[in-house]
Amino acid sequence: MEAQELNLQLVKVLNEWDPFGCGDGEYDPEIADVIYAVHETNDAHKLAIRIQGIYEHSFEELLPYEGCLILAKTLLSLKDQGSCQI
């Protein structure tokens, strides 16, 4: 899977997540930051904390860690699928 295709899949998952009920397309800056973070780490715990920080910075509300961890694992799973294909 190409990086661009992976990024599109990550955007889709992140838009569907919608943690504050703002609707599709309302998280573009946060999504860009999360995608950057996905490419920087393979550690779900670190990514979950980064996700919490990104959304807290924008919305001044801390998201539950468990939800961020589930999302982080999903995003890293997509990344792993892309890197394992021949």
PyMOL Python script that loads the backbone (N, CA, C, O; Angstrom):
from pymol import cmd

cmd.read_pdbstr("""\
ATOM      1  N   MET A   1       0.836  -1.171   0.000  1.00  0.00           N
ATOM      2  CA  MET A   1       0.000   0.000   0.000  1.00  0.00           C
ATOM      3  C   MET A   1       0.888   1.245   0.000  1.00  0.00           C
ATOM      4  O   MET A   1       1.839   1.348   0.775  1.00  0.00           O
ATOM      5  N   GLU A   2       0.565   2.163  -0.866  1.00  0.00           N
ATOM      6  CA  GLU A   2       1.312   3.417  -0.924  1.00  0.00           C
ATOM      7  C   GLU A   2       0.978   4.288   0.278  1.00  0.00           C
ATOM      8  O   GLU A   2      -0.067   4.127   0.909  1.00  0.00           O
ATOM      9  N   ALA A   3       1.875   5.205   0.581  1.00  0.00           N
ATOM     10  CA  ALA A   3       1.657   6.115   1.704  1.00  0.00           C
ATOM     11  C   ALA A   3       0.380   6.926   1.512  1.00  0.00           C
ATOM     12  O   ALA A   3      -0.366   7.149   2.465  1.00  0.00           O
ATOM     13  N   GLN A   4       0.131   7.364   0.291  1.00  0.00           N
ATOM     14  CA  GLN A   4      -1.067   8.167   0.027  1.00  0.00           C
ATOM     15  C   GLN A   4      -2.340   7.352   0.286  1.00  0.00           C
ATOM     16  O   GLN A   4      -3.296   7.855   0.878  1.00  0.00           O
ATOM     17  N   GLU A   5      -2.343   6.097  -0.160  1.00  0.00           N
ATOM     18  CA  GLU A   5      -3.498   5.230   0.067  1.00  0.00           C
ATOM     19  C   GLU A   5      -3.695   4.974   1.562  1.00  0.00           C
ATOM     20  O   GLU A   5      -4.819   4.999   2.063  1.00  0.00           O
ATOM     21  N   LEU A   6      -2.599   4.730   2.261  1.00  0.00           N
ATOM     22  CA  LEU A   6      -2.660   4.541   3.705  1.00  0.00           C
ATOM     23  C   LEU A   6      -3.231   5.789   4.373  1.00  0.00           C
ATOM     24  O   LEU A   6      -4.122   5.692   5.217  1.00  0.00           O
ATOM     25  N   ASN A   7      -2.723   6.950   4.000  1.00  0.00           N
ATOM     26  CA  ASN A   7      -3.212   8.191   4.598  1.00  0.00           C
ATOM     27  C   ASN A   7      -4.707   8.376   4.378  1.00  0.00           C
ATOM     28  O   ASN A   7      -5.411   8.836   5.277  1.00  0.00           O
ATOM     29  N   LEU A   8      -5.200   8.026   3.197  1.00  0.00           N
ATOM     30  CA  LEU A   8      -6.642   8.130   2.923  1.00  0.00           C
ATOM     31  C   LEU A   8      -7.440   7.200   3.828  1.00  0.00           C
ATOM     32  O   LEU A   8      -8.510   7.572   4.309  1.00  0.00           O
ATOM     33  N   GLN A   9      -6.928   5.995   4.065  1.00  0.00           N
ATOM     34  CA  GLN A   9      -7.601   5.070   4.970  1.00  0.00           C
ATOM     35  C   GLN A   9      -7.577   5.594   6.402  1.00  0.00           C
ATOM     36  O   GLN A   9      -8.565   5.473   7.127  1.00  0.00           O
ATOM     37  N   LEU A  10      -6.451   6.174   6.809  1.00  0.00           N
ATOM     38  CA  LEU A  10      -6.351   6.758   8.151  1.00  0.00           C
ATOM     39  C   LEU A  10      -7.338   7.909   8.311  1.00  0.00           C
ATOM     40  O   LEU A  10      -7.994   8.024   9.346  1.00  0.00           O
ATOM     41  N   VAL A  11      -7.446   8.757   7.298  1.00  0.00           N
ATOM     42  CA  VAL A  11      -8.394   9.878   7.333  1.00  0.00           C
ATOM     43  C   VAL A  11      -9.812   9.353   7.490  1.00  0.00           C
ATOM     44  O   VAL A  11     -10.593   9.893   8.273  1.00  0.00           O
ATOM     45  N   LYS A  12     -10.147   8.306   6.753  1.00  0.00           N
ATOM     46  CA  LYS A  12     -11.495   7.735   6.829  1.00  0.00           C
ATOM     47  C   LYS A  12     -11.809   7.266   8.254  1.00  0.00           C
ATOM     48  O   LYS A  12     -12.872   7.572   8.794  1.00  0.00           O
ATOM     49  N   VAL A  13     -10.885   6.530   8.850  1.00  0.00           N
ATOM     50  CA  VAL A  13     -11.085   6.030  10.216  1.00  0.00           C
ATOM     51  C   VAL A  13     -11.217   7.199  11.193  1.00  0.00           C
ATOM     52  O   VAL A  13     -12.098   7.195  12.053  1.00  0.00           O
ATOM     53  N   LEU A  14     -10.351   8.187  11.062  1.00  0.00           N
ATOM     54  CA  LEU A  14     -10.373   9.324  11.976  1.00  0.00           C
ATOM     55  C   LEU A  14     -11.640  10.161  11.827  1.00  0.00           C
ATOM     56  O   LEU A  14     -12.177  10.639  12.827  1.00  0.00           O
ATOM     57  N   ASN A  15     -12.125  10.345  10.610  1.00  0.00           N
ATOM     58  CA  ASN A  15     -13.380  11.075  10.409  1.00  0.00           C
ATOM     59  C   ASN A  15     -14.565  10.322  11.003  1.00  0.00           C
ATOM     60  O   ASN A  15     -15.483  10.929  11.555  1.00  0.00           O
ATOM     61  N   GLU A  16     -14.538   8.998  10.887  1.00  0.00           N
ATOM     62  CA  GLU A  16     -15.626   8.189  11.442  1.00  0.00           C
ATOM     63  C   GLU A  16     -15.604   8.196  12.967  1.00  0.00           C
ATOM     64  O   GLU A  16     -16.647   8.034  13.600  1.00  0.00           O
ATOM     65  N   TRP A  17     -14.432   8.381  13.558  1.00  0.00           N
ATOM     66  CA  TRP A  17     -14.297   8.365  15.012  1.00  0.00           C
ATOM     67  C   TRP A  17     -15.094   9.508  15.637  1.00  0.00           C
ATOM     68  O   TRP A  17     -15.870   9.263  16.560  1.00  0.00           O
ATOM     69  N   ASP A  18     -14.936  10.720  15.179  1.00  0.00           N
ATOM     70  CA  ASP A  18     -15.723  11.891  15.586  1.00  0.00           C
ATOM     71  C   ASP A  18     -15.970  11.965  17.105  1.00  0.00           C
ATOM     72  O   ASP A  18     -17.119  11.883  17.538  1.00  0.00           O
ATOM     73  N   PRO A  19     -14.919  12.117  17.915  1.00  0.00           N
ATOM     74  CA  PRO A  19     -15.060  12.029  19.370  1.00  0.00           C
ATOM     75  C   PRO A  19     -15.901  13.126  20.022  1.00  0.00           C
ATOM     76  O   PRO A  19     -16.406  12.942  21.129  1.00  0.00           O
ATOM     77  N   PHE A  20     -16.054  14.259  19.348  1.00  0.00           N
ATOM     78  CA  PHE A  20     -16.818  15.355  19.935  1.00  0.00           C
ATOM     79  C   PHE A  20     -18.139  15.615  19.196  1.00  0.00           C
ATOM     80  O   PHE A  20     -18.828  16.594  19.478  1.00  0.00           O
ATOM     81  N   GLY A  21     -18.484  14.734  18.253  1.00  0.00           N
ATOM     82  CA  GLY A  21     -19.743  14.870  17.540  1.00  0.00           C
ATOM     83  C   GLY A  21     -19.824  16.108  16.659  1.00  0.00           C
ATOM     84  O   GLY A  21     -20.900  16.675  16.470  1.00  0.00           O
ATOM     85  N   CYS A  22     -18.692  16.523  16.126  1.00  0.00           N
ATOM     86  CA  CYS A  22     -18.647  17.734  15.294  1.00  0.00           C
ATOM     87  C   CYS A  22     -18.999  17.462  13.835  1.00  0.00           C
ATOM     88  O   CYS A  22     -19.347  18.387  13.102  1.00  0.00           O
ATOM     89  N   GLY A  23     -18.913  16.219  13.410  1.00  0.00           N
ATOM     90  CA  GLY A  23     -19.234  15.873  12.030  1.00  0.00           C
ATOM     91  C   GLY A  23     -17.999  15.726  11.155  1.00  0.00           C
ATOM     92  O   GLY A  23     -16.907  16.179  11.497  1.00  0.00           O
ATOM     93  N   ASP A  24     -18.205  15.083  10.027  1.00  0.00           N
ATOM     94  CA  ASP A  24     -17.159  14.811   9.054  1.00  0.00           C
ATOM     95  C   ASP A  24     -16.544  16.120   8.555  1.00  0.00           C
ATOM     96  O   ASP A  24     -17.259  17.074   8.247  1.00  0.00           O
ATOM     97  N   GLY A  25     -15.227  16.154   8.482  1.00  0.00           N
ATOM     98  CA  GLY A  25     -14.535  17.318   7.953  1.00  0.00           C
ATOM     99  C   GLY A  25     -14.219  18.398   8.969  1.00  0.00           C
ATOM    100  O   GLY A  25     -13.620  19.416   8.623  1.00  0.00           O
ATOM    101  N   GLU A  26     -14.610  18.193  10.214  1.00  0.00           N
ATOM    102  CA  GLU A  26     -14.399  19.212  11.250  1.00  0.00           C
ATOM    103  C   GLU A  26     -13.115  19.014  12.042  1.00  0.00           C
ATOM    104  O   GLU A  26     -12.828  19.780  12.962  1.00  0.00           O
ATOM    105  N   TYR A  27     -12.344  17.997  11.693  1.00  0.00           N
ATOM    106  CA  TYR A  27     -11.142  17.673  12.452  1.00  0.00           C
ATOM    107  C   TYR A  27      -9.878  17.697  11.583  1.00  0.00           C
ATOM    108  O   TYR A  27      -8.885  17.053  11.921  1.00  0.00           O
ATOM    109  N   ASP A  28      -9.910  18.416  10.497  1.00  0.00           N
ATOM    110  CA  ASP A  28      -8.794  18.347   9.555  1.00  0.00           C
ATOM    111  C   ASP A  28      -7.428  18.627  10.188  1.00  0.00           C
ATOM    112  O   ASP A  28      -6.495  17.867   9.930  1.00  0.00           O
ATOM    113  N   PRO A  29      -7.259  19.678  11.006  1.00  0.00           N
ATOM    114  CA  PRO A  29      -5.932  19.901  11.604  1.00  0.00           C
ATOM    115  C   PRO A  29      -5.518  18.763  12.541  1.00  0.00           C
ATOM    116  O   PRO A  29      -4.356  18.356  12.558  1.00  0.00           O
ATOM    117  N   GLU A  30      -6.473  18.257  13.315  1.00  0.00           N
ATOM    118  CA  GLU A  30      -6.179  17.165  14.244  1.00  0.00           C
ATOM    119  C   GLU A  30      -5.843  15.891  13.484  1.00  0.00           C
ATOM    120  O   GLU A  30      -4.921  15.165  13.857  1.00  0.00           O
ATOM    121  N   ILE A  31      -6.583  15.621  12.432  1.00  0.00           N
ATOM    122  CA  ILE A  31      -6.336  14.429  11.625  1.00  0.00           C
ATOM    123  C   ILE A  31      -4.937  14.485  11.013  1.00  0.00           C
ATOM    124  O   ILE A  31      -4.221  13.484  11.006  1.00  0.00           O
ATOM    125  N   ALA A  32      -4.554  15.632  10.509  1.00  0.00           N
ATOM    126  CA  ALA A  32      -3.211  15.772   9.936  1.00  0.00           C
ATOM    127  C   ALA A  32      -2.144  15.489  10.988  1.00  0.00           C
ATOM    128  O   ALA A  32      -1.154  14.814  10.706  1.00  0.00           O
ATOM    129  N   ASP A  33      -2.345  16.003  12.198  1.00  0.00           N
ATOM    130  CA  ASP A  33      -1.383  15.772  13.275  1.00  0.00           C
ATOM    131  C   ASP A  33      -1.331  14.304  13.678  1.00  0.00           C
ATOM    132  O   ASP A  33      -0.252  13.767  13.931  1.00  0.00           O
ATOM    133  N   VAL A  34      -2.494  13.651  13.739  1.00  0.00           N
ATOM    134  CA  VAL A  34      -2.533  12.234  14.119  1.00  0.00           C
ATOM    135  C   VAL A  34      -1.857  11.383  13.051  1.00  0.00           C
ATOM    136  O   VAL A  34      -1.106  10.464  13.381  1.00  0.00           O
ATOM    137  N   ILE A  35      -2.108  11.672  11.789  1.00  0.00           N
ATOM    138  CA  ILE A  35      -1.473  10.901  10.713  1.00  0.00           C
ATOM    139  C   ILE A  35       0.046  11.043  10.788  1.00  0.00           C
ATOM    140  O   ILE A  35       0.775  10.066  10.612  1.00  0.00           O
ATOM    141  N   TYR A  36       0.511  12.242  11.044  1.00  0.00           N
ATOM    142  CA  TYR A  36       1.948  12.456  11.220  1.00  0.00           C
ATOM    143  C   TYR A  36       2.467  11.585  12.372  1.00  0.00           C
ATOM    144  O   TYR A  36       3.518  10.954  12.254  1.00  0.00           O
ATOM    145  N   ALA A  37       1.730  11.556  13.472  1.00  0.00           N
ATOM    146  CA  ALA A  37       2.128  10.760  14.638  1.00  0.00           C
ATOM    147  C   ALA A  37       2.139   9.265  14.312  1.00  0.00           C
ATOM    148  O   ALA A  37       3.016   8.538  14.777  1.00  0.00           O
ATOM    149  N   VAL A  38       1.175   8.804  13.519  1.00  0.00           N
ATOM    150  CA  VAL A  38       1.123   7.386  13.128  1.00  0.00           C
ATOM    151  C   VAL A  38       2.395   7.001  12.380  1.00  0.00           C
ATOM    152  O   VAL A  38       2.933   5.911  12.576  1.00  0.00           O
ATOM    153  N   HIS A  39       2.869   7.899  11.527  1.00  0.00           N
ATOM    154  CA  HIS A  39       4.073   7.609  10.753  1.00  0.00           C
ATOM    155  C   HIS A  39       5.341   7.681  11.603  1.00  0.00           C
ATOM    156  O   HIS A  39       6.381   7.152  11.210  1.00  0.00           O
ATOM    157  N   GLU A  40       5.260   8.326  12.756  1.00  0.00           N
ATOM    158  CA  GLU A  40       6.433   8.475  13.627  1.00  0.00           C
ATOM    159  C   GLU A  40       6.625   7.344  14.631  1.00  0.00           C
ATOM    160  O   GLU A  40       7.736   7.154  15.126  1.00  0.00           O
ATOM    161  N   THR A  41       5.572   6.585  14.946  1.00  0.00           N
ATOM    162  CA  THR A  41       5.682   5.579  16.010  1.00  0.00           C
ATOM    163  C   THR A  41       4.985   4.284  15.638  1.00  0.00           C
ATOM    164  O   THR A  41       4.103   4.254  14.780  1.00  0.00           O
ATOM    165  N   ASN A  42       5.399   3.221  16.298  1.00  0.00           N
ATOM    166  CA  ASN A  42       4.732   1.924  16.178  1.00  0.00           C
ATOM    167  C   ASN A  42       4.204   1.477  17.536  1.00  0.00           C
ATOM    168  O   ASN A  42       3.764   0.338  17.692  1.00  0.00           O
ATOM    169  N   ASP A  43       4.247   2.372  18.513  1.00  0.00           N
ATOM    170  CA  ASP A  43       3.847   2.072  19.883  1.00  0.00           C
ATOM    171  C   ASP A  43       2.445   2.614  20.134  1.00  0.00           C
ATOM    172  O   ASP A  43       2.230   3.826  20.112  1.00  0.00           O
ATOM    173  N   ALA A  44       1.492   1.715  20.374  1.00  0.00           N
ATOM    174  CA  ALA A  44       0.092   2.117  20.548  1.00  0.00           C
ATOM    175  C   ALA A  44      -0.096   3.028  21.765  1.00  0.00           C
ATOM    176  O   ALA A  44      -0.876   3.980  21.716  1.00  0.00           O
ATOM    177  N   HIS A  45       0.617   2.736  22.852  1.00  0.00           N
ATOM    178  CA  HIS A  45       0.504   3.561  24.058  1.00  0.00           C
ATOM    179  C   HIS A  45       0.963   4.997  23.781  1.00  0.00           C
ATOM    180  O   HIS A  45       0.274   5.952  24.139  1.00  0.00           O
ATOM    181  N   LYS A  46       2.119   5.141  23.147  1.00  0.00           N
ATOM    182  CA  LYS A  46       2.629   6.481  22.826  1.00  0.00           C
ATOM    183  C   LYS A  46       1.693   7.212  21.871  1.00  0.00           C
ATOM    184  O   LYS A  46       1.450   8.410  22.017  1.00  0.00           O
ATOM    185  N   LEU A  47       1.169   6.476  20.889  1.00  0.00           N
ATOM    186  CA  LEU A  47       0.260   7.100  19.929  1.00  0.00           C
ATOM    187  C   LEU A  47      -1.036   7.533  20.616  1.00  0.00           C
ATOM    188  O   LEU A  47      -1.557   8.610  20.324  1.00  0.00           O
ATOM    189  N   ALA A  48      -1.556   6.718  21.514  1.00  0.00           N
ATOM    190  CA  ALA A  48      -2.789   7.077  22.235  1.00  0.00           C
ATOM    191  C   ALA A  48      -2.594   8.362  23.037  1.00  0.00           C
ATOM    192  O   ALA A  48      -3.478   9.218  23.070  1.00  0.00           O
ATOM    193  N   ILE A  49      -1.459   8.493  23.670  1.00  0.00           N
ATOM    194  CA  ILE A  49      -1.170   9.705  24.437  1.00  0.00           C
ATOM    195  C   ILE A  49      -1.044  10.909  23.511  1.00  0.00           C
ATOM    196  O   ILE A  49      -1.507  12.001  23.842  1.00  0.00           O
ATOM    197  N   ARG A  50      -0.418  10.713  22.351  1.00  0.00           N
ATOM    198  CA  ARG A  50      -0.310  11.805  21.372  1.00  0.00           C
ATOM    199  C   ARG A  50      -1.695  12.218  20.882  1.00  0.00           C
ATOM    200  O   ARG A  50      -1.975  13.409  20.741  1.00  0.00           O
ATOM    201  N   ILE A  51      -2.562  11.236  20.621  1.00  0.00           N
ATOM    202  CA  ILE A  51      -3.919  11.535  20.159  1.00  0.00           C
ATOM    203  C   ILE A  51      -4.652  12.351  21.219  1.00  0.00           C
ATOM    204  O   ILE A  51      -5.302  13.348  20.906  1.00  0.00           O
ATOM    205  N   GLN A  52      -4.544  11.922  22.471  1.00  0.00           N
ATOM    206  CA  GLN A  52      -5.166  12.675  23.564  1.00  0.00           C
ATOM    207  C   GLN A  52      -4.680  14.118  23.559  1.00  0.00           C
ATOM    208  O   GLN A  52      -5.477  15.050  23.663  1.00  0.00           O
ATOM    209  N   GLY A  53      -3.383  14.296  23.438  1.00  0.00           N
ATOM    210  CA  GLY A  53      -2.800  15.637  23.472  1.00  0.00           C
ATOM    211  C   GLY A  53      -3.236  16.505  22.307  1.00  0.00           C
ATOM    212  O   GLY A  53      -3.512  17.692  22.479  1.00  0.00           O
ATOM    213  N   ILE A  54      -3.297  15.920  21.127  1.00  0.00           N
ATOM    214  CA  ILE A  54      -3.698  16.663  19.926  1.00  0.00           C
ATOM    215  C   ILE A  54      -5.125  17.180  20.069  1.00  0.00           C
ATOM    216  O   ILE A  54      -5.395  18.353  19.811  1.00  0.00           O
ATOM    217  N   TYR A  55      -6.032  16.304  20.481  1.00  0.00           N
ATOM    218  CA  TYR A  55      -7.434  16.714  20.595  1.00  0.00           C
ATOM    219  C   TYR A  55      -7.660  17.614  21.810  1.00  0.00           C
ATOM    220  O   TYR A  55      -8.504  18.509  21.766  1.00  0.00           O
ATOM    221  N   GLU A  56      -6.918  17.387  22.890  1.00  0.00           N
ATOM    222  CA  GLU A  56      -7.060  18.246  24.064  1.00  0.00           C
ATOM    223  C   GLU A  56      -6.597  19.663  23.735  1.00  0.00           C
ATOM    224  O   GLU A  56      -7.210  20.636  24.174  1.00  0.00           O
ATOM    225  N   HIS A  57      -5.532  19.777  22.973  1.00  0.00           N
ATOM    226  CA  HIS A  57      -5.020  21.092  22.589  1.00  0.00           C
ATOM    227  C   HIS A  57      -6.078  21.885  21.805  1.00  0.00           C
ATOM    228  O   HIS A  57      -6.234  23.089  22.006  1.00  0.00           O
ATOM    229  N   SER A  58      -6.798  21.200  20.917  1.00  0.00           N
ATOM    230  CA  SER A  58      -7.789  21.877  20.078  1.00  0.00           C
ATOM    231  C   SER A  58      -9.112  22.113  20.782  1.00  0.00           C
ATOM    232  O   SER A  58      -9.743  23.151  20.587  1.00  0.00           O
ATOM    233  N   PHE A  59      -9.540  21.156  21.602  1.00  0.00           N
ATOM    234  CA  PHE A  59     -10.895  21.209  22.163  1.00  0.00           C
ATOM    235  C   PHE A  59     -10.929  21.454  23.669  1.00  0.00           C
ATOM    236  O   PHE A  59     -11.998  21.554  24.270  1.00  0.00           O
ATOM    237  N   GLU A  60      -9.739  21.548  24.270  1.00  0.00           N
ATOM    238  CA  GLU A  60      -9.626  21.808  25.707  1.00  0.00           C
ATOM    239  C   GLU A  60     -10.442  20.831  26.550  1.00  0.00           C
ATOM    240  O   GLU A  60     -11.025  21.189  27.572  1.00  0.00           O
ATOM    241  N   GLU A  61     -10.459  19.586  26.082  1.00  0.00           N
ATOM    242  CA  GLU A  61     -11.135  18.510  26.804  1.00  0.00           C
ATOM    243  C   GLU A  61     -10.326  17.232  26.599  1.00  0.00           C
ATOM    244  O   GLU A  61      -9.966  16.887  25.473  1.00  0.00           O
ATOM    245  N   LEU A  62     -10.047  16.542  27.690  1.00  0.00           N
ATOM    246  CA  LEU A  62      -9.248  15.322  27.614  1.00  0.00           C
ATOM    247  C   LEU A  62     -10.136  14.134  27.262  1.00  0.00           C
ATOM    248  O   LEU A  62     -11.118  13.846  27.945  1.00  0.00           O
ATOM    249  N   LEU A  63      -9.770  13.459  26.189  1.00  0.00           N
ATOM    250  CA  LEU A  63     -10.500  12.253  25.787  1.00  0.00           C
ATOM    251  C   LEU A  63     -10.053  11.086  26.658  1.00  0.00           C
ATOM    252  O   LEU A  63      -8.904  11.052  27.097  1.00  0.00           O
ATOM    253  N   PRO A  64     -10.948  10.121  26.917  1.00  0.00           N
ATOM    254  CA  PRO A  64     -10.567   8.942  27.696  1.00  0.00           C
ATOM    255  C   PRO A  64      -9.430   8.170  27.008  1.00  0.00           C
ATOM    256  O   PRO A  64      -9.451   7.949  25.798  1.00  0.00           O
ATOM    257  N   TYR A  65      -8.452   7.773  27.805  1.00  0.00           N
ATOM    258  CA  TYR A  65      -7.294   7.058  27.282  1.00  0.00           C
ATOM    259  C   TYR A  65      -7.699   5.788  26.544  1.00  0.00           C
ATOM    260  O   TYR A  65      -7.179   5.508  25.464  1.00  0.00           O
ATOM    261  N   GLU A  66      -8.626   5.015  27.119  1.00  0.00           N
ATOM    262  CA  GLU A  66      -8.996   3.724  26.516  1.00  0.00           C
ATOM    263  C   GLU A  66      -9.498   3.888  25.081  1.00  0.00           C
ATOM    264  O   GLU A  66      -9.149   3.097  24.205  1.00  0.00           O
ATOM    265  N   GLY A  67     -10.314   4.912  24.842  1.00  0.00           N
ATOM    266  CA  GLY A  67     -10.813   5.162  23.484  1.00  0.00           C
ATOM    267  C   GLY A  67      -9.684   5.532  22.539  1.00  0.00           C
ATOM    268  O   GLY A  67      -9.664   5.107  21.384  1.00  0.00           O
ATOM    269  N   CYS A  68      -8.746   6.326  23.035  1.00  0.00           N
ATOM    270  CA  CYS A  68      -7.590   6.715  22.228  1.00  0.00           C
ATOM    271  C   CYS A  68      -6.698   5.512  21.942  1.00  0.00           C
ATOM    272  O   CYS A  68      -6.126   5.409  20.857  1.00  0.00           O
ATOM    273  N   LEU A  69      -6.577   4.611  22.897  1.00  0.00           N
ATOM    274  CA  LEU A  69      -5.757   3.419  22.711  1.00  0.00           C
ATOM    275  C   LEU A  69      -6.369   2.497  21.658  1.00  0.00           C
ATOM    276  O   LEU A  69      -5.656   1.957  20.813  1.00  0.00           O
ATOM    277  N   ILE A  70      -7.660   2.320  21.709  1.00  0.00           N
ATOM    278  CA  ILE A  70      -8.342   1.502  20.696  1.00  0.00           C
ATOM    279  C   ILE A  70      -8.124   2.100  19.308  1.00  0.00           C
ATOM    280  O   ILE A  70      -7.817   1.385  18.355  1.00  0.00           O
ATOM    281  N   LEU A  71      -8.286   3.420  19.207  1.00  0.00           N
ATOM    282  CA  LEU A  71      -8.059   4.101  17.933  1.00  0.00           C
ATOM    283  C   LEU A  71      -6.608   3.935  17.489  1.00  0.00           C
ATOM    284  O   LEU A  71      -6.345   3.647  16.321  1.00  0.00           O
ATOM    285  N   ALA A  72      -5.672   4.113  18.409  1.00  0.00           N
ATOM    286  CA  ALA A  72      -4.253   3.982  18.081  1.00  0.00           C
ATOM    287  C   ALA A  72      -3.950   2.588  17.534  1.00  0.00           C
ATOM    288  O   ALA A  72      -3.229   2.452  16.545  1.00  0.00           O
ATOM    289  N   LYS A  73      -4.489   1.569  18.166  1.00  0.00           N
ATOM    290  CA  LYS A  73      -4.269   0.191  17.702  1.00  0.00           C
ATOM    291  C   LYS A  73      -4.851  -0.014  16.311  1.00  0.00           C
ATOM    292  O   LYS A  73      -4.245  -0.688  15.478  1.00  0.00           O
ATOM    293  N   THR A  74      -6.018   0.560  16.057  1.00  0.00           N
ATOM    294  CA  THR A  74      -6.643   0.454  14.736  1.00  0.00           C
ATOM    295  C   THR A  74      -5.775   1.130  13.679  1.00  0.00           C
ATOM    296  O   THR A  74      -5.543   0.566  12.609  1.00  0.00           O
ATOM    297  N   LEU A  75      -5.301   2.326  13.974  1.00  0.00           N
ATOM    298  CA  LEU A  75      -4.479   3.067  13.015  1.00  0.00           C
ATOM    299  C   LEU A  75      -3.159   2.352  12.749  1.00  0.00           C
ATOM    300  O   LEU A  75      -2.717   2.270  11.603  1.00  0.00           O
ATOM    301  N   LEU A  76      -2.535   1.841  13.792  1.00  0.00           N
ATOM    302  CA  LEU A  76      -1.271   1.128  13.609  1.00  0.00           C
ATOM    303  C   LEU A  76      -1.471  -0.193  12.872  1.00  0.00           C
ATOM    304  O   LEU A  76      -0.581  -0.644  12.151  1.00  0.00           O
ATOM    305  N   SER A  77      -2.622  -0.805  13.050  1.00  0.00           N
ATOM    306  CA  SER A  77      -2.942  -2.033  12.322  1.00  0.00           C
ATOM    307  C   SER A  77      -3.020  -1.745  10.823  1.00  0.00           C
ATOM    308  O   SER A  77      -2.517  -2.520  10.010  1.00  0.00           O
ATOM    309  N   LEU A  78      -3.645  -0.639  10.467  1.00  0.00           N
ATOM    310  CA  LEU A  78      -3.709  -0.245   9.052  1.00  0.00           C
ATOM    311  C   LEU A  78      -2.297  -0.004   8.502  1.00  0.00           C
ATOM    312  O   LEU A  78      -1.966  -0.422   7.392  1.00  0.00           O
ATOM    313  N   LYS A  79      -1.499   0.662   9.286  1.00  0.00           N
ATOM    314  CA  LYS A  79      -0.109   0.947   8.879  1.00  0.00           C
ATOM    315  C   LYS A  79       0.657  -0.354   8.686  1.00  0.00           C
ATOM    316  O   LYS A  79       1.394  -0.501   7.711  1.00  0.00           O
ATOM    317  N   ASP A  80       0.488  -1.305   9.612  1.00  0.00           N
ATOM    318  CA  ASP A  80       1.174  -2.595   9.511  1.00  0.00           C
ATOM    319  C   ASP A  80       0.725  -3.373   8.282  1.00  0.00           C
ATOM    320  O   ASP A  80       1.541  -4.009   7.615  1.00  0.00           O
ATOM    321  N   GLN A  81      -0.562  -3.328   7.982  1.00  0.00           N
ATOM    322  CA  GLN A  81      -1.074  -4.030   6.798  1.00  0.00           C
ATOM    323  C   GLN A  81      -0.413  -3.485   5.535  1.00  0.00           C
ATOM    324  O   GLN A  81      -0.075  -4.233   4.617  1.00  0.00           O
ATOM    325  N   GLY A  82      -0.241  -2.187   5.512  1.00  0.00           N
ATOM    326  CA  GLY A  82       0.375  -1.565   4.341  1.00  0.00           C
ATOM    327  C   GLY A  82       1.831  -1.930   4.170  1.00  0.00           C
ATOM    328  O   GLY A  82       2.312  -2.057   3.044  1.00  0.00           O
ATOM    329  N   SER A  83       2.543  -2.101   5.276  1.00  0.00           N
ATOM    330  CA  SER A  83       3.974  -2.380   5.183  1.00  0.00           C
ATOM    331  C   SER A  83       4.262  -3.865   4.951  1.00  0.00           C
ATOM    332  O   SER A  83       5.388  -4.230   4.612  1.00  0.00           O
ATOM    333  N   CYS A  84       3.271  -4.707   5.129  1.00  0.00           N
ATOM    334  CA  CYS A  84       3.496  -6.150   4.995  1.00  0.00           C
ATOM    335  C   CYS A  84       3.210  -6.660   3.591  1.00  0.00           C
ATOM    336  O   CYS A  84       3.557  -7.794   3.260  1.00  0.00           O
ATOM    337  N   GLN A  85       2.582  -5.839   2.768  1.00  0.00           N
ATOM    338  CA  GLN A  85       2.252  -6.296   1.414  1.00  0.00           C
ATOM    339  C   GLN A  85       3.472  -6.235   0.529  1.00  0.00           C
ATOM    340  O   GLN A  85       4.350  -5.388   0.695  1.00  0.00           O
ATOM    341  N   ILE A  86       3.506  -7.167  -0.430  1.00  0.00           N
ATOM    342  CA  ILE A  86       4.654  -7.249  -1.363  1.00  0.00           C
ATOM    343  C   ILE A  86       4.383  -6.377  -2.572  1.00  0.00           C
ATOM    344  O   ILE A  86       5.215  -6.300  -3.476  1.00  0.00           O
TER     345      ILE A  86
END
""", "prot")
cmd.dss("prot")
cmd.show_as("cartoon", "prot")
cmd.util.cbc("prot")
cmd.orient("prot")
